[in-house]
């Protein structure tokens, strides 16, 4: 016999059970809501993380977009869109076109003895009144000079050698050719020098040189022949170039820079070494410190002018060199930091800029101040500047730059102990600019012969320009020595 549940008949128990069931249902709903909220929170956190990553990437892209030739080491040609400079109207008078006040007038001074041909124009009657009683008035004559091409600028020489039969040795003999004809071949030394000049100094392709020679000078040469001519010029310049490379480690001052050089789809590096006496280039496989070690050696004691690239810092640990880091690069970096959207970083960048401005104001007074006084003032200005920039509460690039000042701050002021050292590396950058333009036009080289040609002609061109000498004349002199088997002229002692 079943016993009845006493709770079934208890009103209070039934009420409590109903409340418990209602609470259980409420807890279940709250648990489901909590699970949904946790899922939403997890998704929100994921989206927030993705948003932060996107923000960082966007800020990095924005920072890169803000970089241009004025606040980084990028060349001016990379400034696709450059903001218009603020108008200087009202602050500075606009410069007039033409010669400026104080500029000496450029005049060509010739005499009749300089002219290859003379032409005389006379009057039979007066152009004003038709009188025939004209008399020559000494001292009032007028002479106009004009350069002009001759009808046939290039001559085709036929070097004939009769055949001689020797009945004693039963052989046919010919008179020997002059050495410049024998080694020059179809293209003589003067024309060889001109082709080398056009190729090396004019950024001209073989096709362009072909067109000029054929259309303008009535001389038809194949691209293959032009390539052979260029190799002869390259061989003639080999010894002067190697002489410069050999004496690089003994130089007291070297300004160095590097830029990319394409060769058959591979990126090589074109290094420039500029000394007070010459400039030479070397195209290498690497941009690393090993190149400096190979070319300068570990016993080099020169003062190097360079940017802050890691290769130069690594070489400082291998050789007893002194380094002057480029202050112009530093100014561009500080200017970029001063443009940061983060106020603390921007303030630090502006502090660096203000300090550098004060330094250069003093440097520009170098010629007006006695050397000892200038050095003491510059040392005080340097110490004050480094105290201001070695510490910062800002992060990012400001913190990186502050650390650099703590590590290599004094290397930006080597010019104090080396008075002849330039505070910037502009001389090396100007020297390598021609190579950058040539790279954009020619698209690089295709092998070792082309690489050697570039090294030699660029070094010859830069050194001749540095010494105020004529490039064409040096190429011609080097070719004459090469064909004659005599010592090549020196670029080091040139001028």
C-alpha positions as CSV (number, residue, x, y, z in Angstrom):
1,X,0.0,0.0,0.0
2,X,1.6,3.4,-1.2
3,X,2.1,6.1,1.3
4,X,1.0,9.6,0.2
5,X,3.7,12.4,0.0
6,X,2.9,14.8,2.8
7,X,4.3,17.7,0.8
8,X,1.6,17.2,-1.9
9,X,-1.0,18.2,0.6
10,X,1.0,21.1,2.2
11,X,0.2,24.5,0.7
12,X,3.4,26.0,1.9
13,X,5.5,23.2,0.4
14,X,3.8,23.6,-2.9
15,X,4.4,27.3,-2.9
16,X,8.1,26.9,-2.0
17,X,8.5,24.3,-4.7
18,X,7.0,26.7,-7.3
19,X,9.4,29.4,-6.2
20,X,12.4,27.0,-6.4
21,X,11.4,26.0,-9.9
22,X,11.0,29.7,-10.9
23,X,14.5,30.5,-9.5
24,X,16.0,27.5,-11.3
25,X,14.5,28.8,-14.6
26,X,15.8,32.3,-13.8
27,X,19.3,31.0,-13.1
28,X,19.2,29.1,-16.3
29,X,18.3,32.2,-18.3
30,X,21.0,34.2,-16.5
31,X,23.6,31.5,-17.3
32,X,22.6,31.6,-20.9
33,X,22.8,35.4,-21.0
34,X,26.2,35.2,-19.3
35,X,27.5,32.7,-21.9
36,X,26.2,35.0,-24.6
37,X,27.9,38.0,-23.0
38,X,31.2,36.1,-22.6
39,X,31.0,35.1,-26.3
40,X,30.3,38.8,-27.3
41,X,33.2,39.9,-25.1
42,X,35.6,37.4,-26.6
43,X,34.6,38.5,-30.1
44,X,35.0,42.2,-29.1
45,X,38.4,41.5,-27.7
46,X,39.4,39.8,-30.9
47,X,38.1,42.7,-32.9
48,X,39.9,45.2,-30.6
49,X,43.2,43.3,-31.1
50,X,42.7,43.3,-34.8
51,X,41.9,47.0,-34.7
52,X,45.0,47.7,-32.7
53,X,47.2,45.8,-35.2
54,X,45.5,47.7,-38.1
55,X,46.1,51.0,-36.3
56,X,49.8,50.2,-35.8
57,X,50.1,49.2,-39.4
58,X,48.3,52.3,-40.5
59,X,50.5,54.5,-38.3
60,X,53.6,52.9,-39.8
61,X,52.3,53.4,-43.4
62,X,51.5,57.0,-42.5
63,X,54.9,57.5,-41.1
64,X,56.5,56.1,-44.2
65,X,54.2,58.3,-46.4
66,X,55.4,61.3,-44.4
67,X,59.0,60.6,-45.2
68,X,60.5,62.6,-48.0
69,X,63.9,64.1,-48.9
70,X,63.6,66.8,-46.3
71,X,63.1,64.5,-43.2
72,X,64.9,61.3,-44.2
73,X,67.7,60.0,-46.4
74,X,65.3,59.5,-49.4
75,X,66.4,61.1,-52.6
76,X,64.4,64.1,-54.0
77,X,63.3,62.0,-57.0
78,X,61.3,59.8,-54.6
79,X,59.1,62.7,-53.6
80,X,56.1,61.8,-55.7
81,X,53.9,64.4,-54.2
82,X,55.6,67.3,-52.5
83,X,53.7,69.9,-50.7
84,X,54.0,73.4,-52.0
85,X,56.5,75.5,-50.0
86,X,55.1,78.4,-48.0
87,X,55.1,81.6,-50.0
88,X,57.9,84.0,-49.1
89,X,56.1,87.0,-50.6
90,X,56.5,90.0,-48.5
91,X,59.5,88.5,-46.6
92,X,62.0,88.3,-49.4
93,X,62.2,90.0,-52.8
94,X,61.8,87.7,-55.7
95,X,65.0,87.2,-57.6
96,X,65.0,88.5,-61.2
97,X,65.8,86.3,-64.2
98,X,69.4,86.4,-65.5
99,X,72.7,87.6,-63.9
100,X,72.5,88.6,-60.3
101,X,74.1,91.7,-58.8
102,X,77.8,91.2,-58.1
103,X,78.0,88.3,-60.6
104,X,80.8,88.7,-63.0
105,X,79.7,88.8,-66.7
106,X,80.8,85.7,-68.7
107,X,82.4,86.7,-71.9
108,X,84.3,84.7,-74.5
109,X,87.6,86.4,-75.4
110,X,88.9,85.4,-78.9
111,X,91.4,86.8,-81.3
112,X,91.8,86.3,-85.0
113,X,94.7,83.9,-84.4
114,X,92.2,81.5,-82.6
115,X,90.0,81.2,-85.7
116,X,90.5,78.2,-88.0
117,X,88.9,80.0,-90.9
118,X,88.4,83.7,-91.5
119,X,85.7,85.3,-93.6
120,X,85.7,89.0,-94.7
121,X,82.6,90.9,-95.6
122,X,83.1,94.3,-97.4
123,X,80.9,97.1,-98.7
124,X,81.0,98.6,-102.2
125,X,78.5,101.3,-101.6
126,X,77.1,103.1,-98.5
127,X,74.0,101.2,-97.3
128,X,72.5,104.6,-96.1
129,X,73.0,106.9,-99.1
130,X,74.4,104.6,-101.8
131,X,77.6,106.7,-102.0
132,X,80.6,104.9,-103.5
133,X,83.2,107.0,-101.7
134,X,83.8,104.6,-98.8
135,X,87.0,104.5,-96.8
136,X,88.2,101.8,-94.4
137,X,88.1,103.2,-90.8
138,X,90.8,101.4,-88.8
139,X,90.0,100.3,-85.3
140,X,86.3,100.3,-85.7
141,X,85.9,96.9,-87.3
142,X,83.5,94.3,-85.9
143,X,84.3,90.6,-85.6
144,X,81.7,87.9,-84.8
145,X,82.9,84.4,-83.8
146,X,80.9,81.2,-84.4
147,X,81.6,77.6,-83.7
148,X,80.5,75.2,-86.5
149,X,80.9,71.6,-87.5
150,X,83.0,70.8,-90.6
151,X,81.3,69.1,-93.4
152,X,83.0,65.8,-92.6
153,X,84.0,65.7,-88.9
154,X,85.2,62.0,-89.1
155,X,87.7,61.0,-91.7
156,X,88.2,57.5,-93.0
157,X,91.9,56.8,-93.3
158,X,93.2,54.1,-95.6
159,X,96.6,52.8,-94.4
160,X,98.1,51.1,-97.5
161,X,101.1,48.7,-97.2
162,X,102.5,47.4,-100.5
163,X,103.4,43.7,-100.5
164,X,107.2,43.0,-100.9
165,X,108.5,39.6,-102.1
166,X,111.8,38.5,-100.6
167,X,113.6,36.1,-103.0
168,X,116.0,35.2,-100.2
169,X,113.5,33.8,-97.7
170,X,110.7,33.2,-100.2
171,X,108.1,35.3,-98.1
172,X,105.9,38.3,-98.7
173,X,106.4,41.2,-96.3
174,X,104.5,44.4,-95.4
175,X,105.6,47.5,-93.6
176,X,104.5,47.6,-90.0
177,X,101.5,49.7,-89.0
178,X,101.8,52.6,-86.5
179,X,101.0,51.2,-83.0
180,X,97.9,53.4,-82.6
181,X,96.5,52.1,-85.9
182,X,97.3,48.5,-85.2
183,X,95.8,48.5,-81.7
184,X,93.0,50.9,-82.5
185,X,91.7,48.8,-85.4
186,X,88.7,50.3,-87.2
187,X,88.2,53.1,-84.7
188,X,91.1,55.4,-84.1
189,X,92.3,56.7,-80.7
190,X,90.5,60.1,-81.0
191,X,87.1,58.6,-82.0
192,X,87.6,55.9,-79.3
193,X,88.0,58.6,-76.7
194,X,84.9,60.4,-77.9
195,X,82.8,57.2,-77.8
196,X,84.1,56.5,-74.3
197,X,83.2,60.0,-73.3
198,X,79.7,59.8,-74.7
199,X,79.1,56.4,-73.1
200,X,80.6,57.2,-69.7
201,X,79.7,60.9,-69.2
202,X,76.6,61.3,-71.4
203,X,74.6,58.2,-70.1
204,X,74.2,57.2,-73.8
205,X,73.2,53.8,-74.9
206,X,74.9,51.9,-77.7
207,X,71.9,52.6,-79.9
208,X,72.0,56.3,-79.2
209,X,75.7,56.5,-80.0
210,X,75.1,54.5,-83.2
211,X,72.4,57.0,-84.2
212,X,74.6,60.0,-83.5
213,X,77.6,58.6,-85.4
214,X,75.5,57.4,-88.4
215,X,73.1,60.3,-88.8
216,X,75.3,63.2,-87.7
217,X,78.8,62.1,-88.5
218,X,78.4,59.6,-91.4
219,X,80.2,56.8,-89.5
220,X,78.4,53.5,-89.3
221,X,79.5,51.2,-86.4
222,X,77.7,48.1,-85.0
223,X,76.7,47.7,-81.4
224,X,79.3,44.9,-81.1
225,X,82.1,47.2,-82.4
226,X,81.0,49.9,-79.9
227,X,81.2,47.4,-77.1
228,X,84.7,46.5,-78.1
229,X,85.7,50.2,-78.2
230,X,84.3,50.7,-74.7
231,X,86.4,47.7,-73.5
232,X,89.5,49.4,-74.9
233,X,88.7,52.5,-73.0
234,X,88.1,50.5,-69.8
235,X,91.4,48.7,-70.2
236,X,93.2,52.1,-70.7
237,X,91.6,53.4,-67.4
238,X,92.4,50.2,-65.4
239,X,95.8,51.3,-64.1
240,X,94.8,54.8,-63.0
241,X,91.8,53.3,-61.2
242,X,93.8,50.5,-59.5
243,X,96.3,53.0,-58.3
244,X,93.6,54.9,-56.4
245,X,92.2,51.7,-54.9
246,X,95.6,50.7,-53.6
247,X,96.3,54.0,-51.8
248,X,92.8,54.2,-50.1
249,X,94.0,52.8,-46.8
250,X,96.7,55.4,-46.5
251,X,94.3,58.4,-46.8
252,X,93.8,60.7,-43.8
253,X,90.2,61.6,-44.7
254,X,87.6,59.5,-46.5
255,X,83.9,60.4,-47.1
256,X,82.0,57.2,-47.9
257,X,78.5,56.4,-49.1
258,X,76.8,53.6,-51.0
259,X,73.8,53.0,-53.2
260,X,72.2,50.1,-55.0
261,X,73.4,48.9,-58.4
262,X,71.3,46.4,-60.4
263,X,73.0,43.6,-62.4
264,X,71.0,40.9,-64.1
265,X,68.2,41.1,-61.6
266,X,70.6,41.0,-58.6
267,X,71.2,43.9,-56.3
268,X,74.8,44.9,-55.9
269,X,76.2,47.9,-54.0
270,X,78.1,50.8,-55.5
271,X,80.5,52.3,-52.9
272,X,82.0,55.8,-53.3
273,X,85.2,56.8,-51.5
274,X,86.0,60.5,-51.7
275,X,89.3,61.9,-50.5
276,X,90.6,65.5,-50.8
277,X,92.7,64.4,-53.9
278,X,90.5,61.9,-55.8
279,X,87.2,60.0,-55.9
280,X,86.8,56.3,-56.7
281,X,83.9,53.8,-56.9
282,X,83.8,50.1,-56.2
283,X,80.8,47.9,-57.0
284,X,80.5,45.1,-54.4
285,X,78.2,42.2,-53.7
286,X,77.5,43.4,-50.1
287,X,76.7,46.5,-48.2
288,X,78.3,45.1,-45.0
289,X,81.4,46.1,-43.1
290,X,83.4,43.4,-44.8
291,X,83.7,45.6,-47.9
292,X,85.3,48.3,-45.8
293,X,87.6,45.7,-44.2
294,X,88.6,44.4,-47.7
295,X,89.2,47.8,-49.2
296,X,90.7,49.8,-46.3
297,X,92.1,47.0,-44.1
298,X,92.0,46.7,-40.3
299,X,95.0,49.0,-39.8
300,X,93.4,52.0,-41.5
301,X,93.6,55.2,-39.3
302,X,91.6,57.5,-41.5
303,X,88.8,59.9,-40.4
304,X,85.7,58.6,-42.1
305,X,82.7,60.8,-42.9
306,X,79.5,58.7,-43.3
307,X,75.9,58.3,-42.3
308,X,74.8,56.2,-39.3
309,X,74.5,52.9,-41.2
310,X,75.5,49.8,-39.2
311,X,78.4,48.9,-41.5
312,X,80.4,51.9,-40.5
313,X,79.7,51.3,-36.8
314,X,80.8,47.7,-37.2
315,X,84.0,48.8,-39.0
316,X,84.8,51.1,-36.1
317,X,85.2,48.0,-33.9
318,X,87.6,46.4,-36.4
319,X,89.9,49.3,-37.3
320,X,91.4,52.3,-35.4
321,X,89.4,54.8,-37.5
322,X,87.7,58.0,-36.4
323,X,84.2,58.7,-37.6
324,X,82.3,61.9,-38.3
325,X,78.6,60.9,-38.6
326,X,76.7,63.2,-41.0
327,X,74.9,66.0,-39.2
328,X,72.7,66.6,-42.3
329,X,71.3,63.1,-42.0
330,X,70.7,63.7,-38.3
331,X,68.8,66.9,-39.0
332,X,66.5,65.1,-41.4
333,X,65.8,62.3,-38.8
334,X,65.1,64.9,-36.1
335,X,62.8,66.7,-38.5
336,X,60.8,63.5,-39.1
337,X,60.5,62.8,-35.4
338,X,59.4,66.4,-34.8
339,X,56.5,65.7,-37.2
340,X,55.2,62.8,-35.1
341,X,51.5,62.7,-34.0
342,X,52.7,61.8,-30.5
343,X,53.3,65.1,-28.6
344,X,56.1,63.8,-26.4
345,X,58.0,62.3,-29.4
346,X,57.4,65.5,-31.4
347,X,58.7,67.7,-28.6
348,X,61.9,65.6,-28.3
349,X,62.5,65.9,-32.1
350,X,62.0,69.7,-31.9
351,X,64.5,69.9,-29.0
352,X,67.1,68.1,-31.1
353,X,66.4,70.4,-34.1
354,X,66.7,73.5,-31.9
355,X,70.1,72.3,-30.5
356,X,71.4,71.5,-34.0
357,X,70.3,74.9,-35.3
358,X,72.3,76.5,-32.6
359,X,75.3,74.3,-33.4
360,X,75.2,75.2,-37.1
361,X,74.9,78.8,-36.4
362,X,78.2,78.6,-34.6
363,X,79.8,76.4,-37.3
364,X,78.9,78.9,-39.9
365,X,81.0,81.5,-38.0
366,X,84.1,79.4,-38.2
367,X,85.9,81.8,-40.5
368,X,85.2,84.8,-38.3
369,X,86.4,83.3,-35.0
370,X,90.0,82.5,-34.0
371,X,90.5,78.7,-34.2
372,X,91.1,78.2,-30.4
373,X,88.1,80.3,-29.5
374,X,85.9,78.5,-32.0
375,X,87.0,75.1,-30.7
376,X,86.2,76.0,-27.1
377,X,82.8,77.4,-28.0
378,X,82.0,74.4,-30.1
379,X,83.0,72.0,-27.3
380,X,80.7,73.9,-24.9
381,X,77.8,73.9,-27.4
382,X,78.4,70.1,-28.0
383,X,78.3,69.3,-24.3
384,X,75.2,71.4,-23.8
385,X,73.5,69.7,-26.7
386,X,74.3,66.2,-25.7
387,X,73.0,66.8,-22.1
388,X,69.7,67.9,-23.6
389,X,69.2,65.0,-26.0
390,X,70.6,61.9,-24.3
391,X,67.5,61.4,-22.1
392,X,63.8,61.5,-22.9
393,X,60.6,60.1,-21.4
394,X,59.2,59.6,-24.9
395,X,59.3,56.2,-26.5
396,X,59.5,55.0,-30.1
397,X,62.0,56.7,-32.4
398,X,62.7,59.4,-29.8
399,X,64.0,56.7,-27.4
400,X,66.1,55.1,-30.2
401,X,67.7,58.5,-31.1
402,X,68.4,59.3,-27.4
403,X,70.1,55.9,-27.0
404,X,72.2,56.7,-30.1
405,X,73.4,60.0,-28.5
406,X,74.4,58.1,-25.4
407,X,76.4,55.6,-27.5
408,X,77.8,57.6,-30.3
409,X,77.0,61.2,-29.5
410,X,80.6,62.5,-29.7
411,X,81.1,60.9,-33.1
412,X,78.8,63.6,-34.5
413,X,81.4,66.2,-33.4
414,X,84.7,64.8,-34.6
415,X,85.1,68.0,-36.6
416,X,86.1,69.6,-33.3
417,X,89.4,67.6,-33.1
418,X,89.6,67.3,-36.9
419,X,89.2,70.9,-38.1
420,X,89.3,70.0,-41.8
421,X,86.5,67.5,-41.5
422,X,83.1,68.5,-43.0
423,X,80.2,68.1,-40.6
424,X,78.1,66.5,-43.3
425,X,78.7,63.8,-45.9
426,X,77.4,65.9,-48.7
427,X,80.6,65.6,-50.8
428,X,80.2,61.8,-51.1
429,X,76.4,62.1,-51.8
430,X,77.1,64.6,-54.5
431,X,79.7,62.3,-56.1
432,X,77.4,59.3,-56.1
433,X,74.4,61.3,-57.6
434,X,75.8,60.9,-61.1
435,X,75.8,57.1,-60.6
436,X,72.2,57.1,-59.4
437,X,71.1,59.0,-62.6
438,X,73.1,56.6,-64.7
439,X,71.4,53.6,-63.0
440,X,68.0,55.0,-63.7
441,X,68.9,55.5,-67.4
442,X,71.0,52.4,-68.2
443,X,69.3,50.0,-65.7
444,X,72.7,48.8,-64.4
445,X,75.2,46.3,-65.8
446,X,75.1,42.7,-67.1
447,X,78.4,41.3,-66.0
448,X,81.9,41.9,-64.7
449,X,83.2,43.8,-67.8
450,X,80.3,46.3,-67.5
451,X,80.9,46.5,-63.8
452,X,84.6,47.3,-64.2
453,X,83.7,49.9,-66.9
454,X,81.4,51.7,-64.6
455,X,83.9,51.7,-61.7
456,X,86.7,53.1,-63.9
457,X,84.8,55.7,-65.9
458,X,82.9,57.0,-62.9
459,X,86.1,57.3,-60.9
460,X,87.8,59.0,-63.7
461,X,84.9,61.4,-64.3
462,X,84.5,62.3,-60.6
463,X,88.2,62.9,-60.1
464,X,88.6,65.0,-63.2
465,X,85.6,67.1,-62.1
466,X,87.1,67.4,-58.5
467,X,90.4,68.7,-59.9
468,X,88.9,70.9,-62.6
469,X,90.4,68.8,-65.4
470,X,88.9,67.8,-68.7
471,X,87.6,64.3,-68.8
472,X,87.9,63.8,-72.6
473,X,91.6,64.9,-72.5
474,X,92.4,62.4,-69.8
475,X,90.6,59.5,-71.6
476,X,92.5,60.4,-74.8
477,X,95.9,60.6,-73.0
478,X,95.2,57.2,-71.2
479,X,94.3,55.6,-74.6
480,X,97.5,56.9,-76.2
481,X,99.5,55.4,-73.4
482,X,97.6,52.2,-73.5
483,X,98.2,51.8,-77.3
484,X,101.8,52.8,-77.1
485,X,102.5,50.5,-74.1
486,X,103.8,53.4,-72.0
487,X,102.8,54.1,-68.3
488,X,99.3,55.4,-67.9
489,X,98.7,58.9,-66.6
490,X,97.8,59.1,-62.9
491,X,94.5,60.5,-61.5
492,X,96.1,61.0,-58.1
493,X,98.7,63.5,-59.3
494,X,96.4,64.9,-62.1
495,X,96.5,68.7,-62.2
